[in-house]
Amino acid sequence: MPPRGHLATTPPFAVEQALQKLGQNLRTARVRRNISLVEMASRLGVDRHVLADAERGKPTTGIGVYAGMLWAMDLLAQLDSVAAPMNDEIGLALARDEERERAYPSRAMSNDF
């Protein structure tokens, strides 16, 4: 097993809080639907301990587990706002500043055969 990284052992506070909130929301949704951890684990093909870790917001839990839980409760549309293209103004500005000319000039294609 590879050594755990810094993010897994001591994530930034904002990341830790976001994962805990997501886990709490997933647990609330599961309980409201009267689905047990064992039943949810069976649906997703994972161990119930993995789901319990996700509901606690454990940073080493895979994103697929979170997405699977959302899918199993018909909440996957909730990811639309997260998975949508980001308005990354800083990244776009940096990319514009560092754009370079083409290494080779583009050649126009001819329709002459």
C-alpha positions as a Python dict, from the first residue, in 0.01 Angstrom:
ca = {
    (1, 'M'): (0, 0, 0),
    (2, 'P'): (147, 337, -100),
    (3, 'P'): (211, 591, 174),
    (4, 'R'): (-67, 838, 237),
    (5, 'G'): (-17, 1190, 118),
    (6, 'H'): (-45, 1510, 313),
    (7, 'L'): (-399, 1572, 184),
    (8, 'A'): (-520, 1240, 326),
    (9, 'T'): (-363, 1285, 669),
    (10, 'T'): (-411, 1658, 726),
    (11, 'P'): (-637, 1814, 463),
    (12, 'P'): (-688, 2190, 456),
    (13, 'F'): (-965, 2298, 692),
    (14, 'A'): (-1195, 2405, 406),
    (15, 'V'): (-1158, 2065, 236),
    (16, 'E'): (-1221, 1883, 562),
    (17, 'Q'): (-1534, 2088, 630),
    (18, 'A'): (-1667, 2039, 276),
    (19, 'L'): (-1622, 1661, 295),
    (20, 'Q'): (-1788, 1643, 635),
    (21, 'K'): (-2083, 1848, 511),
    (22, 'L'): (-2118, 1629, 202),
    (23, 'G'): (-2106, 1317, 419),
    (24, 'Q'): (-2370, 1456, 656),
    (25, 'N'): (-2595, 1544, 362),
    (26, 'L'): (-2556, 1196, 214),
    (27, 'R'): (-2639, 1036, 548),
    (28, 'T'): (-2945, 1257, 590),
    (29, 'A'): (-3066, 1167, 240),
    (30, 'R'): (-3009, 796, 303),
    (31, 'V'): (-3191, 799, 637),
    (32, 'R'): (-3484, 997, 492),
    (33, 'R'): (-3519, 726, 228),
    (34, 'N'): (-3507, 460, 498),
    (35, 'I'): (-3209, 286, 336),
    (36, 'S'): (-2968, 104, 566),
    (37, 'L'): (-2592, 116, 522),
    (38, 'V'): (-2596, -256, 441),
    (39, 'E'): (-2861, -208, 170),
    (40, 'M'): (-2678, 89, 18),
    (41, 'A'): (-2349, -102, 26),
    (42, 'S'): (-2515, -393, -150),
    (43, 'R'): (-2649, -163, -423),
    (44, 'L'): (-2305, -14, -482),
    (45, 'G'): (-2101, -329, -435),
    (46, 'V'): (-1885, -190, -155),
    (47, 'D'): (-1844, -265, 213),
    (48, 'R'): (-2068, -81, 457),
    (49, 'H'): (-1758, 57, 629),
    (50, 'V'): (-1669, 242, 308),
    (51, 'L'): (-2008, 415, 314),
    (52, 'A'): (-1971, 495, 682),
    (53, 'D'): (-1635, 655, 602),
    (54, 'A'): (-1796, 861, 326),
    (55, 'E'): (-2071, 978, 561),
    (56, 'R'): (-1803, 1089, 807),
    (57, 'G'): (-1626, 1278, 529),
    (58, 'K'): (-1307, 1073, 539),
    (59, 'P'): (-1071, 1230, 282),
    (60, 'T'): (-934, 896, 158),
    (61, 'T'): (-1276, 776, 43),
    (62, 'G'): (-1289, 767, -336),
    (63, 'I'): (-1500, 1016, -529),
    (64, 'G'): (-1671, 720, -696),
    (65, 'V'): (-1825, 621, -364),
    (66, 'Y'): (-1974, 967, -316),
    (67, 'A'): (-2103, 973, -676),
    (68, 'G'): (-2239, 620, -637),
    (69, 'M'): (-2432, 717, -326),
    (70, 'L'): (-2580, 1016, -506),
    (71, 'W'): (-2675, 792, -799),
    (72, 'A'): (-2835, 527, -574),
    (73, 'M'): (-3057, 796, -418),
    (74, 'D'): (-3136, 963, -754),
    (75, 'L'): (-2943, 1274, -653),
    (76, 'L'): (-2672, 1261, -918),
    (77, 'A'): (-2811, 1578, -1075),
    (78, 'Q'): (-2676, 1753, -764),
    (79, 'L'): (-2330, 1713, -919),
    (80, 'D'): (-2425, 1923, -1222),
    (81, 'S'): (-2315, 2244, -1055),
    (82, 'V'): (-1985, 2088, -948),
    (83, 'A'): (-1913, 1906, -1275),
    (84, 'A'): (-2015, 2198, -1496),
    (85, 'P'): (-1740, 2392, -1671),
    (86, 'M'): (-1587, 2633, -1425),
    (87, 'N'): (-1568, 3005, -1470),
    (88, 'D'): (-1193, 3004, -1416),
    (89, 'E'): (-1110, 3365, -1492),
    (90, 'I'): (-766, 3348, -1329),
    (91, 'G'): (-671, 3036, -1523),
    (92, 'L'): (-794, 3185, -1849),
    (93, 'A'): (-597, 3504, -1789),
    (94, 'L'): (-282, 3306, -1714),
    (95, 'A'): (-330, 3094, -2025),
    (96, 'R'): (-371, 3405, -2242),
    (97, 'D'): (-53, 3555, -2098),
    (98, 'E'): (148, 3243, -2169),
    (99, 'E'): (10, 3160, -2514),
    (100, 'R'): (280, 3120, -2770),
    (101, 'E'): (286, 3127, -3143),
    (102, 'R'): (247, 2800, -3329),
    (103, 'A'): (572, 2612, -3369),
    (104, 'Y'): (486, 2552, -3734),
    (105, 'P'): (270, 2777, -3943),
    (106, 'S'): (-61, 2620, -4036),
    (107, 'R'): (-91, 2519, -4396),
    (108, 'A'): (-417, 2580, -4574),
    (109, 'M'): (-565, 2264, -4720),
    (110, 'S'): (-626, 2267, -5089),
    (111, 'N'): (-921, 2104, -5259),
    (112, 'D'): (-714, 2045, -5575),
    (113, 'F'): (-673, 1675, -5636),
}
